[in-house]
Amino acid sequence: MPKSVNQKLKLLYLQRLLLEKTDEDHLLTVKDIISELKRWDIEVERKTVYSDIKALEKFGHDIVCKKNKCTGYYICERDFQLPELKLLADAVASAKFISEKKSQILLQKLGLLASHHESRQIRRNIMVRNRVKTMNEQVYYNVDAVNQAIAEKKQITFKYFDYNLNKERVYRQNGGSYSISPYALFWDDENYYVIAYHKKYDDISNFRIDRMDSVELLNENCTPLPENFSVGDYARKTFSMFRGPEERVHLKLKNHLINVILDKFGKDVYINKIDDNHFKVSINVCVSTSFFGWLFQFGDEASILSPEHVLEAYQNRARNLLEE
């Protein structure tokens, strides 16, 4: 009997079959494999299946032969295990800066890295609908353009917008373009930012990726990154990516807030015990309304010890809120 055109693709189809249809709980017997390959017009004998499986193992696939009532095969080790894929899928679903449409597409692609059976678990367990998501479908392409600029050390230009009460875009600078030297992408407070040098202000600034439009790569080289600049330090000092004058601030907090401090500032912060119920922490922060808002959430369990002018600004902000 003449061989079909697909016969030359036999190993590739067998690889796909094992990757898509098998896992530890779902096996394929030799009979199953012969039947499945026949659907692609590929005729094989039992001994050929055994030799082909050995060839795939030699290529690097971890194929396990499991003997129960009947002997079956499945792919054991994959590039990503199911718990890892669920973690990545949840991150995609939770990310506010990825639109609902793009989230669904990415989740489908992540599902391709698992068997069909495990892929259904991912889709069933990870929900995207009714989560707060960006309205800007360009985010994915913005990230790609910014990454390219960072890699090539080139400047970018873009338009930047806010939303009005009608949920319409209102472009800043009367629709004019921004030009920046991007240094890094950073995820903070559920938003994605590009940290960059802004020539207009001769300083480091940050811009939300989902508020950028018409991003283009320029042929101009980036302004060199300032010496001793650290993205990690910048993020720790900046609250919700709102800049302000940097200050060394000393806080008094209740002991149970230690986890909050370590989560935000890391384990290298300077901490001193005040009494059995309170501790003191010294941190470098950019003093802004966002910093004060972060502190307000702890009520009387957190207070500013010094410097005096920061304490006064904090108290004035609290009074203004009460009067509004």
C-alpha positions as CSV (number, residue, x, y, z in Angstrom):
1,M,0.0,0.0,0.0
2,P,1.5,3.4,-1.0
3,K,2.4,5.7,1.9
4,S,0.5,8.9,2.3
5,V,2.1,12.4,2.1
6,N,1.6,12.7,5.9
7,Q,3.7,9.6,6.5
8,K,6.9,11.7,6.6
9,L,5.3,13.8,9.3
10,K,4.6,10.8,11.5
11,L,7.0,11.7,14.4
12,L,5.7,15.3,14.5
13,Y,2.1,14.2,14.6
14,L,3.0,11.7,17.4
15,Q,4.7,14.4,19.3
16,R,1.6,16.7,19.0
17,L,-0.6,13.8,20.0
18,L,1.3,13.1,23.2
19,L,1.6,16.8,24.1
20,E,-2.1,17.6,23.5
21,K,-3.8,14.5,24.8
22,T,-1.8,13.0,27.5
23,D,-0.8,13.8,31.1
24,E,-0.5,11.8,34.3
25,D,-4.2,11.1,34.5
26,H,-4.8,10.6,30.8
27,L,-2.8,8.0,28.9
28,L,-2.7,6.8,25.3
29,T,-2.3,3.1,24.6
30,V,-0.5,1.9,21.5
31,K,-3.9,1.1,20.0
32,D,-5.1,4.6,20.7
33,I,-2.0,6.1,19.0
34,I,-2.5,3.9,15.9
35,S,-6.1,5.0,15.8
36,E,-5.3,8.7,16.2
37,L,-2.6,8.7,13.6
38,K,-4.9,7.0,11.2
39,R,-7.1,10.1,11.4
40,W,-4.2,12.0,9.8
41,D,-3.9,9.3,7.1
42,I,-0.8,7.8,8.7
43,E,-0.6,4.0,8.8
44,V,1.7,2.5,11.5
45,E,2.4,-0.9,13.1
46,R,2.8,-1.5,16.9
47,K,6.6,-2.0,16.7
48,T,6.9,1.3,14.8
49,V,5.1,3.1,17.6
50,Y,7.5,1.7,20.1
51,S,10.5,2.8,18.1
52,D,9.0,6.3,17.4
53,I,8.4,6.8,21.1
54,K,12.0,5.9,21.8
55,A,13.1,8.4,19.1
56,L,11.1,11.2,20.9
57,E,12.6,10.2,24.2
58,K,16.1,10.5,22.6
59,F,15.1,13.9,21.3
60,G,14.4,15.0,24.9
61,H,10.8,14.3,25.7
62,D,10.1,12.7,29.1
63,I,7.6,10.0,28.1
64,V,6.4,7.6,30.8
65,C,5.0,4.1,30.2
66,K,2.4,3.4,32.9
67,K,1.1,-0.1,33.4
68,N,-2.4,-0.4,34.8
69,K,-5.1,-2.6,33.3
70,C,-3.6,-1.7,30.0
71,T,-0.2,-0.1,29.2
72,G,-0.4,3.6,28.3
73,Y,2.0,6.5,27.6
74,Y,2.0,10.1,28.7
75,I,4.3,13.2,28.6
76,C,5.6,13.7,32.1
77,E,7.9,16.7,32.2
78,R,6.9,19.8,30.2
79,D,8.4,23.3,30.0
80,F,5.7,24.4,32.4
81,Q,3.9,22.3,35.0
82,L,0.2,22.9,35.6
83,P,0.7,24.9,38.9
84,E,3.1,27.2,37.1
85,L,0.7,27.7,34.2
86,K,-2.1,28.5,36.7
87,L,0.1,31.0,38.3
88,L,0.9,32.7,35.0
89,A,-2.7,32.5,33.9
90,D,-3.9,34.2,37.1
91,A,-1.3,36.9,36.7
92,V,-2.6,37.6,33.2
93,A,-6.2,37.6,34.3
94,S,-5.5,39.9,37.3
95,A,-3.3,42.4,35.4
96,K,-5.3,45.5,35.1
97,F,-3.2,46.9,32.3
98,I,-4.0,44.0,30.0
99,S,-7.4,44.3,28.3
100,E,-10.1,41.6,28.7
101,K,-9.8,40.7,25.0
102,K,-6.0,40.3,25.1
103,S,-6.2,38.4,28.4
104,Q,-8.5,35.8,26.8
105,I,-6.1,35.5,23.9
106,L,-3.1,35.1,26.2
107,L,-4.9,32.5,28.4
108,Q,-5.7,30.5,25.3
109,K,-2.0,30.5,24.3
110,L,-0.9,29.5,27.8
111,G,-3.4,26.6,27.5
112,L,-1.5,25.3,24.5
113,L,1.5,24.6,26.8
114,A,-0.6,22.0,28.7
115,S,-2.6,19.0,27.6
116,H,-6.2,19.6,26.5
117,H,-7.4,18.2,29.8
118,E,-5.2,20.5,31.9
119,S,-6.0,23.4,29.6
120,R,-9.7,23.1,30.5
121,Q,-8.7,23.3,34.2
122,I,-6.9,26.6,33.5
123,R,-9.9,28.1,31.6
124,R,-12.4,26.9,34.3
125,N,-10.4,28.2,37.3
126,I,-9.2,31.5,35.9
127,M,-11.9,34.1,35.5
128,V,-11.4,37.4,33.5
129,R,-14.9,38.8,33.2
130,N,-16.0,41.6,35.6
131,R,-12.4,42.4,36.6
132,V,-11.2,45.9,36.2
133,K,-9.4,46.0,32.9
134,T,-7.8,48.7,30.7
135,M,-9.8,50.1,27.9
136,N,-6.7,50.5,25.7
137,E,-6.2,47.6,23.4
138,Q,-2.8,49.0,22.3
139,V,-1.1,48.1,25.6
140,Y,0.4,44.9,24.2
141,Y,2.0,46.8,21.2
142,N,3.1,49.7,23.5
143,V,5.0,47.2,25.7
144,D,6.7,45.7,22.6
145,A,7.7,49.1,21.3
146,V,9.1,50.3,24.6
147,N,11.0,47.0,25.1
148,Q,12.6,47.4,21.7
149,A,13.5,51.0,22.5
150,I,15.1,50.0,25.8
151,A,17.0,47.2,24.1
152,E,18.3,49.5,21.3
153,K,18.8,52.4,23.7
154,K,16.7,54.7,21.5
155,Q,14.2,57.4,22.4
156,I,10.5,57.0,21.8
157,T,7.7,59.5,21.1
158,F,4.0,59.1,22.0
159,K,0.8,60.9,22.9
160,Y,-0.5,60.7,26.5
161,F,-4.1,60.9,27.6
162,D,-6.6,60.9,30.4
163,Y,-10.3,60.0,30.4
164,N,-13.1,62.5,30.9
165,L,-16.5,61.9,32.5
166,N,-17.8,60.5,29.3
167,K,-15.0,57.9,29.2
168,E,-13.5,59.7,26.2
169,R,-9.8,60.2,25.7
170,V,-8.4,63.7,26.4
171,Y,-4.9,64.1,25.2
172,R,-2.4,66.1,27.2
173,Q,-0.4,68.9,25.7
174,N,-3.3,69.6,23.4
175,G,-2.5,66.4,21.5
176,G,1.2,67.1,21.3
177,S,3.8,64.3,21.5
178,Y,6.1,63.4,24.3
179,S,9.7,62.4,23.7
180,I,11.5,60.4,26.4
181,S,14.5,58.1,26.9
182,P,13.0,54.9,28.4
183,Y,15.1,52.9,30.9
184,A,12.8,50.2,32.3
185,L,9.3,48.9,32.5
186,F,7.8,48.5,36.0
187,W,4.6,47.1,37.4
188,D,3.4,49.0,40.5
189,D,0.0,49.1,42.2
190,E,-1.7,47.1,39.4
191,N,-0.4,49.4,36.7
192,Y,2.4,49.1,34.2
193,Y,4.8,52.1,33.8
194,V,7.8,53.0,31.7
195,I,10.5,54.8,33.8
196,A,12.3,57.3,31.6
197,Y,14.3,60.5,31.4
198,H,12.0,63.4,30.4
199,K,14.1,66.2,28.7
200,K,11.3,68.8,29.3
201,Y,11.7,68.5,33.1
202,D,15.4,67.4,33.0
203,D,14.4,64.6,35.4
204,I,13.3,61.0,35.7
205,S,9.5,60.6,35.1
206,N,7.1,57.7,34.7
207,F,4.2,57.1,32.3
208,R,1.4,54.5,32.4
209,I,1.7,52.2,29.4
210,D,-2.1,52.0,29.1
211,R,-2.4,55.8,28.8
212,M,0.1,55.9,25.9
213,D,-0.9,56.1,22.3
214,S,0.9,56.2,18.9
215,V,4.2,55.0,20.4
216,E,7.0,55.3,17.8
217,L,10.7,54.5,18.0
218,L,13.0,57.4,17.2
219,N,16.4,57.2,15.7
220,E,17.9,59.4,18.5
221,N,20.0,57.7,21.2
222,C,18.7,57.7,24.7
223,T,20.1,60.1,27.3
224,P,22.4,58.0,29.3
225,L,21.0,56.5,32.5
226,P,22.1,58.6,35.5
227,E,24.9,57.1,37.6
228,N,23.8,55.1,40.7
229,F,20.1,55.1,39.5
230,S,18.3,52.0,40.7
231,V,14.8,51.1,39.4
232,G,14.2,49.2,42.6
233,D,15.1,52.1,44.8
234,Y,13.0,54.5,42.6
235,A,9.9,52.2,43.0
236,R,10.3,51.9,46.8
237,K,10.4,55.6,47.2
238,T,7.6,56.4,44.8
239,F,4.0,55.8,45.9
240,S,1.6,54.9,43.1
241,M,4.3,56.3,40.8
242,F,3.6,59.9,41.8
243,R,6.8,61.8,42.3
244,G,7.6,64.3,45.0
245,P,10.6,65.7,46.9
246,E,12.7,62.8,48.3
247,E,12.9,62.9,52.1
248,R,14.3,60.6,54.9
249,V,11.1,60.1,56.9
250,H,10.9,58.5,60.3
251,L,7.6,56.7,61.2
252,K,6.1,55.2,64.3
253,L,3.9,52.2,63.7
254,K,2.1,49.4,65.6
255,N,4.0,46.1,65.6
256,H,1.5,44.3,63.4
257,L,2.3,46.7,60.5
258,I,5.8,45.3,60.2
259,N,4.6,43.0,57.3
260,V,3.3,46.1,55.4
261,I,6.6,47.8,55.8
262,L,8.7,44.8,54.7
263,D,6.4,44.2,51.7
264,K,6.7,47.8,50.5
265,F,10.3,48.6,51.4
266,G,12.1,45.2,51.7
267,K,14.1,43.7,54.5
268,D,16.9,46.3,54.3
269,V,15.0,49.1,56.0
270,Y,16.2,50.4,59.3
271,I,13.8,49.3,62.2
272,N,14.0,50.2,65.9
273,K,11.8,49.0,68.7
274,I,10.1,51.8,70.6
275,D,8.2,49.8,73.2
276,D,6.3,46.5,73.4
277,N,3.6,47.7,70.9
278,H,5.4,50.1,68.6
279,F,8.5,50.3,66.3
280,K,10.2,53.1,64.4
281,V,11.2,52.8,60.8
282,S,13.4,55.2,58.7
283,I,12.7,55.2,55.0
284,N,13.5,57.3,51.9
285,V,10.3,58.3,50.2
286,C,9.0,60.8,47.6
287,V,6.7,62.9,49.7
288,S,3.4,63.3,47.8
289,T,-0.3,63.1,48.3
290,S,0.0,59.4,47.4
291,F,2.4,58.8,50.2
292,F,0.1,60.6,52.6
293,G,-2.9,58.6,51.3
294,W,-0.9,55.4,51.9
295,L,-0.2,56.5,55.5
296,F,-3.8,57.6,56.1
297,Q,-5.1,54.0,55.7
298,F,-3.4,53.0,58.9
299,G,-5.3,55.6,61.0
300,D,-3.8,56.2,64.5
301,E,-1.7,53.1,64.2
302,A,0.9,55.0,62.1
303,S,2.4,58.5,62.6
304,I,5.2,60.7,61.3
305,L,7.9,61.4,63.8
306,S,10.1,63.6,61.6
307,P,11.1,65.7,59.7
308,E,8.9,68.4,61.1
309,H,7.9,70.0,57.7
310,V,6.7,66.6,56.4
311,L,4.6,66.1,59.6
312,E,3.1,69.6,59.1
313,A,2.3,68.9,55.5
314,Y,0.6,65.6,56.5
315,Q,-1.4,67.3,59.2
316,N,-2.5,70.1,56.8
317,R,-3.6,67.5,54.3
318,A,-5.7,65.7,56.9
319,R,-7.3,69.0,58.0
320,N,-8.1,69.9,54.4
321,L,-9.8,66.6,53.8
322,L,-11.9,67.1,56.9
323,E,-12.9,70.6,55.8
324,E,-13.9,69.5,52.2
